[in-house]
Amino acid sequence: MPLIELKHIDKSYKVGDLELAVLKNVSLNIEAGEYVALTGASGSGKTSLMNLLGCLDRPSKGSFTFGGTDVRHLSNLQLGQFRSSRIGFVFQSFNLLPRVTALENVCMPSAYSTVKRTQSCIRQQARALLTMVGLEKRMHHSPAKLSGGEQQRVAIARSLINHPTVLLADEPTGNLDSQTGLEILQLFRRLNLEQGITIVLVTHDAAVANNADRIIRISDGRIAEDSRTGYRVASEATPYVFTTPARRQRARHDLVIAWGAMRIAVQALGRNLMRTMLTMLGVIIGVAAVIAMMEISYGASAAITVTVTKMGANTLAILPGGPQRGEAKIRDKNSIVTPDDAEAIRRECPDVVCAAPVVEAWGQQVVFGNKSWSPEIVIGSTSQFLNARNWNDLELGREFTDREIRSASKVCLIGKTVVRELFKTQNPIGAEIRVKNVPFTVIGVLKEKGANLLGTDQDDLLVAPWTTVKYRVSGANSDGADGPLIPIRALPGRSLSERLPGIQHAMRAESLDQILVKVSSTDAIARVIDEITLLLRDRHHLSGNEADFQIYDNAEVSNILKKTVTMLSGLGMSIALISLIVGGVGIMNIMLVSVTERTREIGLRMAVGADARDILRQFLIEAVALCLMGGVIGILAGRGGSLLAGKILDWPTQASPAAAAISVAVSVIVGVTFGYYPAWRASRLNPIDALRYE
C-alpha cells in the first residue's frame, strides 16, 4: 500500500469573485522510503502540492490518503496531531526562532507531540540530532550567530525530533551557496538511506532534483512528467491509527502540553524584557492600589473594633436636651439628666450593668510642681464610670469611694498621658496636683487605652468624684449659672454634706453633662434604649413622643464609621479597578502587536504540529503570565505602600491574605479577558499564509 496516495486532486483558491485553480486532476502515489523531487517553474503549483502533502491544506476535490488514513475527514485537532507525529518540515528560509538557541529550536516541536517524553529525554535527543548534522559545538548559539548552512542543519534536526515518517523540504538549498547546498543534499541522502525516511523535496533547480530517486515535474497545476532516476524497492507503509486516549491519560497529556506552553510563554516574554515590564505596569499599579486600599480598610475596621471595645461596645450615653430639627436651638435649662435618673436606670432596667453620672470640665490646667499640662478633659463621675469604660483594673492605686463622692473629696485618678507629661518616671500615687487652684491627691493611675474612634487620646484625662468636679472645679450650680455654689474655703475642715443642710437632696437633683450606661450585652442594647426612653419620659413628665434627652449608641457610631471607611475604600477600589482595566487594554494592545510580530512563528508552530487550541492556549498563557507577574509585583508594592502609609501617616493597616488572593484572581481574569481576543486571532491564522508573512 502506498504511503501517500492522491487521486484526482483539485485545489482552487477564491480571489475576490474569481476561482483560481492551482492544482488540476492530480493523481500521485509515493511509496514509503522514496526520495522524491517535485520540480517546476514558479507558479506551477508545486508548493501548493507540498502544502497538501504536509496536511497544511485540504484539497477542494479528490481523495487523499496518508499512511492508510483519509486525511480529508480529519478535524483540525487531528491534523495537528498528524503533522506532529508523521511529517517534518524543512523550509527555504529556515524559520528558526530568533531569540533562542539552536538546541531550543530543535526541541520546540516536541511541545506539541502526542508522545509523552520527559524534558531531559527531549533535550538528549535534540543534542544527538545536532551532533548528527555536525553542530555539536554550535548547539548553544542563537540563529544570528550561525551561518546559512548551519541554520538549515538546525532546521533539519528540528524536523526529525518527533521521528517523522515523511520529510518535506521546500527549496532547502535556495538560500545557500553551492558547496553548502551539496552538503545539505548529502545529509538528506543519508537520512533516506540510513533511517528510511521518505523525503519529498520541492525545487526549481534541475541539478538539485537530480539528487532524488524520482522526479515529478509540475506544469500549470498538472503532473507533466514522472520519471525515476534510481528507484529503490520501497518498504511497506505502516497505517497511522488514531486512538482516543482514556480521560486520565488525555488530562495528563493536556497538562504536559500546558506546562510546555507555560515555558514557551515565559521565554517569549523574556525576549522583550523592557516591553514586558512596561506592559505589566498598569496591572502592577492596579493590584498595588487594591492591596493598599484593602489593607488600610481592614486596618481601619480593626482599629474601630478595638477602640469601640475599649470604649465599651455595649455602652450608651444619655445627654440632656431633645433631638434638634431644623435651625439650631439653645437647650432649655430644664432639660437635664440627674444622678437620680442614673440611679433609676440602674434600678429599673434589668439589662443595665451600671449607670454612671458624668460631669465634664474642659480646658483645665493641671499643675504639679513647676510642670503644667492641660488634659483633653477632666471628668467627674463615680467608680461606675470605670466599669462602664472597661477600666476595672487600675495600673496603680485604687478607685475613689462613695464616701469620697458624697463629701466631694479632692482625690483623683489620672491617665497615662498625664503621668508621662507631669511625672515622667516618678510614681504619682500620693502626689498632690492642682486643678483650677484646687489641690487633688492622686490615688490611682488608669491603664492605657490609646486613641478613640476620632483619634482623641483616651489616656489624656483626669477622673475625680463628680461632686468635686461639679462644685469645686467647674463652679456651676444647678441653674447652670457660673460661680461657686457656696464659699467652700470659708468652712475649712468640714465636708460638703456637713456644710449644707439638705445637700444630699441637692446632689441627687443636680444637673449632669451625661449619664454613661453599660448594658449586659450588645444584643440587649435596642431593648434597653426603649426601656430608658419610657422611664425618663415618665420621670420627666413628658407626653407622647416628647424627649428632653438624647441616647447615643457606641455601636451605631462604630457602624457609621465603618460604613464611611467602606465607602471610601470602595471609591479607592473603583479607581484601582480602572487602573487594572487600563492595564488590561495595554496587555491586549501588546499581545496584538506580538501576534503580528510572530506571525511566521505561529505558522511554523502549526506546521510542526500545533493546532488552533495550542496557539490559543499559548497566547492566553502569555497574557495570564503577564498579569500574574504584574499581580505578584503589585502585591509586594501594595503591601509596602500600606506599611509606608502606616509608618508615615500613622494609619492603621492590617495584612490581608484575602486581598492577595483576590488580586491574583483579578489578575488572571484580566489576563484571560484582555488576552483572549489576540490569542483567538493568532489561533485563526492560516498556517500557509502565516509562513509566507513578511
Secondary structure, DSSP 8 states (H G I E B T S, - for coil): --SEEEEEEEEEEEETTEEEEEEEEEEEEE-BT-EEEEE--TTSSHHHHHHHHTTSS--SEEEEEETTEEGGG--HHHHHHHHHHHEEEE-TT----TTS-HHHHHHGGGGG-SS---HHHHHHHHHHHHHHTT-TTTTTS-GGGS-HHHHHHHHHHHHHTT--SEEEEESTTTTS-HHHHHHHHHHHHHHHHHH--EEEEEES-HHHHTTSSEEEEEETTEEEEEEESS----B-----------HHHHHHHHHHHHHHHHHHHHHHHHHTHHHHHHHHHHHHHHHHHHHHHHHHHHHHHHHHHHHHHHH-TTEEEEEES----SS-----TT----HHHHHHHHHH-TTEEEEEEEEEE-S--EEETTEEE--SEEEEE-HHHHHHTT--S-SEE----HHHHHTT--EEEE-HHHHHHHTTTS--TT-EEEETTEEEEEEEE-----B-TTS-BTTSEEEEEHHHIIIIII-B-TTS-BS-SS-GGGSTTS-HHHHSTTHHHHHHT---SEEEEEES-GGGHHHHHHHHHHHHHHHTT--TT--SEEEEEHHHHHHHHHHHHHHHHHHHHHHHHHHHHHHHHHHHHHHHHHHHHTHHHHHHHHHTT--HHHHHHHHHHHHHHHHHHHHHHHHHHHHHHHHHHHHHS-------HHHHHHHHHHHHHHHHHHHHHHHHHHHTS-HHHHHH--
